[in-house]
Amino acid sequence: MRPARKLPVCLKSKERIWTVIKTAVARRYAQALFELLDSAHIEATRSTLNGLSRALKESVSLRHVTASPAFGMEEKIGVLTALGDRLGCPPVGKVFLGQLVKKNRVGFLPDIAEAFAKLVNQSKGTQQVTVSSAAALPSSEQERIKTRLRETLKRDVDVTFQHDAGHLAGLQIHIGSIVVDSTVRGRLNSLRTTLTRD
């Protein structure tokens, strides 16, 4: 009889492998796009990719259209390029979106957007930071956090603010691979880990 935990471990392993593959593919696409663009269109492209990434995460309908075989390639390209137009996408970006549809890689857009943002920030010497809080922070508080991060890191920062009610209170700050977690949920998880450690 097989041990009960074998299947979840196997699934976790497959998820990790898929994440590594997805990240590698996203980096290749982001690098190719970055190299095709002239400097005047880089920020507009970053903004477009971030907007499309958010739209894919938030809209079930958009995910359905881009993933379903019920919609043809031209329809999918039409939907993405129309959204790109509204977000100020440059011509090279629209061609890129068409290629993502043709190669069946639209689901990679959030990862590509993240990889592209990292390339842009590296080229500028800017540090990408994500700040997550229990509720949306007022603009004055966001500015205070940005200033503090610039002073602490001694470099320019590009801060993305998110909110997750599950945090309860406090902030979770992602700086590259470093996570600073002062949320109530983070503290509770840390306490639980400490208490259950052998």
C-alpha positions in Angstrom: 0.0 0.0 0.0 1.4 3.4 -1.0 2.1 6.1 1.7 -0.8 8.6 1.8 1.6 11.6 1.3 3.2 10.4 -1.9 0.7 12.0 -4.3 0.8 15.5 -2.8 4.6 15.5 -2.8 4.6 14.4 -6.5 2.1 17.1 -7.3 4.2 19.7 -5.5 7.3 18.6 -7.4 5.4 18.9 -10.8 4.2 22.4 -9.8 7.7 23.5 -9.0 9.0 22.1 -12.3 6.2 23.9 -14.2 6.9 27.1 -12.4 10.6 26.9 -13.3 9.7 26.2 -17.0 7.1 29.0 -17.0 9.6 31.5 -15.6 12.3 30.6 -18.1 9.9 30.9 -21.0 8.6 34.3 -19.7 12.2 35.6 -19.4 13.0 34.6 -23.0 9.9 36.3 -24.3 10.5 39.4 -22.2 14.1 39.6 -23.3 13.2 39.3 -27.0 10.6 42.1 -26.7 13.0 44.3 -24.7 15.6 44.0 -27.4 13.1 44.8 -30.2 12.0 48.1 -28.6 13.6 51.5 -28.9 14.0 53.4 -25.6 11.0 55.7 -26.5 8.6 52.8 -26.3 9.8 50.9 -23.3 7.7 52.5 -20.6 4.5 52.4 -22.7 5.2 48.7 -23.3 5.8 48.0 -19.6 2.5 49.8 -18.8 0.6 47.8 -21.4 2.0 44.5 -20.2 1.1 45.4 -16.6 -2.4 46.4 -17.7 -3.0 43.2 -19.6 -1.6 41.2 -16.8 -4.1 42.8 -14.4 -6.9 42.3 -16.8 -6.1 38.6 -17.2 -6.0 38.1 -13.5 -9.2 40.0 -12.8 -11.4 39.0 -15.8 -12.7 35.5 -16.1 -14.2 36.5 -19.5 -10.9 37.6 -20.9 -9.2 34.4 -19.6 -12.0 32.4 -21.3 -11.6 34.2 -24.6 -7.8 33.8 -24.7 -7.8 30.1 -23.7 -10.9 28.7 -25.3 -10.7 26.9 -28.7 -14.2 28.2 -29.4 -12.5 31.5 -30.4 -10.3 31.7 -33.4 -6.8 33.0 -33.5 -7.8 36.3 -35.2 -10.5 36.9 -32.6 -8.1 36.4 -29.8 -5.5 38.7 -31.5 -8.2 41.3 -32.1 -9.3 41.3 -28.4 -5.7 41.6 -27.1 -4.6 44.3 -29.6 -7.8 46.3 -28.9 -7.0 46.2 -25.2 -3.4 47.0 -26.0 -4.6 50.0 -28.0 -6.6 51.3 -25.0 -3.4 50.9 -22.9 -1.2 52.8 -25.3 0.7 49.8 -26.7 3.3 50.6 -29.4 3.2 48.8 -32.8 6.0 46.3 -31.8 4.0 45.4 -28.7 0.9 44.6 -30.8 2.9 42.3 -33.0 4.3 40.7 -29.9 0.8 40.1 -28.5 -0.1 38.4 -31.8 2.8 36.1 -31.5 1.8 35.2 -28.0 -1.6 34.1 -29.3 -0.1 32.2 -32.2 2.3 30.3 -29.9 -0.4 29.7 -27.3 1.4 31.7 -24.7 -1.2 34.3 -23.6 -1.4 32.6 -20.2 2.2 33.6 -19.6 1.5 37.3 -19.9 1.6 38.0 -16.1 5.0 36.3 -15.9 6.3 38.1 -19.0 5.1 41.4 -17.6 7.0 40.8 -14.4 10.2 39.7 -16.3 9.9 42.7 -18.6 9.6 45.1 -15.6 12.8 43.6 -14.1 14.7 44.1 -17.3 13.5 47.7 -17.5 14.5 48.3 -13.9 17.9 46.7 -14.3 18.6 49.0 -17.3 17.7 52.0 -15.1 19.3 50.8 -11.9 15.8 50.8 -10.3 14.8 48.3 -7.6 11.4 46.6 -8.1 9.4 46.5 -4.8 6.0 45.1 -4.0 4.2 46.3 -0.9 1.1 44.4 0.2 -1.3 45.6 2.9 -4.6 44.5 4.4 -6.4 47.6 2.9 -5.6 50.1 0.2 -3.1 52.7 1.5 -3.8 56.4 1.1 -1.5 58.2 -1.4 0.3 60.1 1.4 1.2 56.8 3.1 2.4 55.3 -0.2 4.7 58.3 -0.8 6.1 57.9 2.8 6.8 54.2 2.1 8.5 55.0 -1.3 10.7 57.7 0.3 11.7 55.3 3.2 12.5 52.5 0.7 14.6 54.9 -1.5 16.5 56.0 1.6 17.0 52.5 3.0 18.0 50.9 -0.4 20.0 53.9 -1.5 18.6 53.7 -5.0 15.5 54.5 -7.0 12.5 52.2 -6.5 9.5 51.2 -8.5 6.9 50.3 -6.0 3.7 48.3 -6.7 1.1 48.6 -4.0 -1.4 45.7 -3.5 -3.9 44.8 -0.9 -5.0 41.5 0.6 -7.6 41.5 3.4 -6.1 38.2 4.6 -3.1 40.1 6.0 -5.4 41.6 8.8 -2.9 44.4 9.5 0.7 45.3 8.8 2.8 45.2 5.6 4.4 42.5 3.5 7.3 43.9 1.4 9.0 42.0 -1.5 12.4 43.2 -2.6 13.6 40.8 -5.2 13.8 37.4 -3.4 13.7 39.0 0.1 10.4 39.2 1.9 9.9 41.4 4.9 6.6 40.3 6.6 5.2 42.3 9.4 1.5 41.3 8.8 -0.6 39.7 11.5 -1.1 36.7 9.3 2.7 36.4 8.7 3.4 36.6 12.5 0.7 34.0 13.2 2.2 31.6 10.6 5.7 32.2 12.1 4.4 31.5 15.5 2.6 28.3 14.3 5.8 27.1 12.7 7.8 27.7 15.9 5.2 25.9 18.0 4.9 22.8 15.7 8.7 22.5 15.1 10.1 19.1 16.4 
